[in-house]
């Protein structure tokens, strides 16, 4: 995740986060993300995720034992 913190939020303030799918970058799925508090934006960024095969992931993790 690549994020940019744009403003401070006071302690106890509610925040809301939004992620919107914006397309693909090769094998990765790209999402634009933003976080707002009652006064406006406090963070923006881009999050990239790959779809994985669970069995393959667990097998790789097991090899590291």
C-alpha positions as CSV (number, residue, x, y, z in Angstrom):
1,X,0.0,0.0,0.0
2,X,1.3,3.4,-1.0
3,X,-0.4,6.1,1.1
4,X,-0.1,9.8,1.7
5,X,-1.1,11.2,5.1
6,X,-2.7,14.6,4.3
7,X,-4.1,15.8,7.7
8,X,-4.2,15.0,11.4
9,X,-7.4,13.6,12.9
10,X,-8.2,14.6,16.5
11,X,-8.4,11.8,19.1
12,X,-11.9,10.2,19.2
13,X,-13.0,11.5,15.8
14,X,-14.8,9.1,13.5
15,X,-13.1,8.2,10.2
16,X,-14.4,6.5,7.1
17,X,-12.4,4.6,4.6
18,X,-13.3,4.0,0.9
19,X,-11.6,1.7,-1.6
20,X,-12.5,1.9,-5.3
21,X,-11.3,-0.6,-7.9
22,X,-9.5,1.3,-10.6
23,X,-8.2,-1.5,-12.9
24,X,-5.3,-3.9,-13.3
25,X,-1.6,-3.4,-13.4
26,X,-0.3,-6.7,-14.9
27,X,-1.4,-9.5,-12.5
28,X,-2.3,-7.0,-9.7
29,X,-5.7,-5.5,-9.0
30,X,-5.4,-1.7,-8.2
31,X,-7.6,0.2,-5.7
32,X,-7.7,3.9,-5.0
33,X,-8.2,4.4,-1.3
34,X,-9.1,7.4,0.8
35,X,-9.9,8.2,4.5
36,X,-11.9,11.1,5.7
37,X,-12.9,12.5,9.1
38,X,-15.7,15.0,9.7
39,X,-13.6,17.9,8.4
40,X,-12.4,16.2,5.2
41,X,-9.7,14.1,3.7
42,X,-6.9,12.8,6.0
43,X,-5.3,10.1,3.8
44,X,-5.2,9.0,0.1
45,X,-3.3,6.2,-1.6
46,X,-3.2,3.2,-3.9
47,X,-3.4,-0.4,-2.8
48,X,-2.4,-3.3,-5.2
49,X,-3.4,-6.9,-4.5
50,X,-2.8,-10.2,-6.3
51,X,-5.2,-13.1,-6.3
52,X,-3.4,-16.1,-4.8
53,X,-3.9,-19.8,-4.5
54,X,-4.3,-20.6,-0.8
55,X,-2.8,-24.1,-1.1
56,X,0.3,-22.7,-2.8
57,X,0.7,-19.9,-0.2
58,X,0.3,-22.4,2.7
59,X,2.8,-24.8,1.0
60,X,5.4,-22.0,0.7
61,X,4.9,-21.0,4.3
62,X,5.2,-24.6,5.5
63,X,8.6,-24.9,3.7
64,X,9.9,-22.1,5.9
65,X,9.4,-24.1,9.1
